[in-house]
Amino acid sequence: MSGTPFRSGVERNYPLPHAGPEALLTEPLVNSVAAVLVGYGFPRLTAPDDRTALKSALVAFLYNPQENGT
């Protein structure tokens, strides 16, 4: 898998080609990330909108946006 060039000359591994967030981004993964954040002192995700926002942030980091019309 070829990464994306970065200014330092090192190829980036992220974002991944967009294969659909459901491919690897599962609820257990979101729960694990939330638990790590809590472990570092961040507040718990108590509202459904908090979980949705975390999932959206992970999608934005992990995947390239889909091209329009593809």
N, C-alpha and C positions, 0 to 999 in steps of 0.2 A: 504494500500500500504506500503510495507516494503522499507525502505530507505537503503542507503549504509552506512556501518560503517565508521566512521571517527576517526582519532587518539584521539580526545578528548573523545571518547566514546559516543558521540551524533550521532544519525543516521542522515545521510544527505538525503535531499529530491531531490537533483539534483546530477547528471543528471537523467532524466526520462528514462524509457524504450523507446526505439526508436519505435514510432508508425508512423513515417513519419512526417517530419517537417510541412507538410500542415495541420496536425491535429489541431494544435493550433497556429502555427506561421503564422499569416496572415499579409497582407500588412498594415492594420490599426495598428497592434501591432508594426511592424517595424517603421512605421511613428511616433507612440507615443514614442517609445524609442529614436528615432532621435530627437524629439521635447524636450524630457527631457534633452538629452545631450546638445542641443543648449541652453536650459535654464540654464545650469551649465557652460556656456561659451565655449563649444566646437564648432568648425565650423559647418555650415550647410552642409548637404549632397547634393552636387550640381551635382556630376558626377554619372552616373548609376553604375559605379564600386564601388563607396562609399557605395551605398545602398546594393549592392551585398555582399560587405565585411562585413557590419553590420549584414546582415541576416546570413551569414556564421558563424560569431562570436556567434550570438545568438543560432544557431543550435548546435555549439560545446559546449556551456555552458549547454543548456537545455536537450540535448538528448545523450544517449549512442550511439556510432557508431554501425551501423548494422553489425552483424556477417557476414563474407564472406560465401556465399553459402546458406544463409537463406532467 
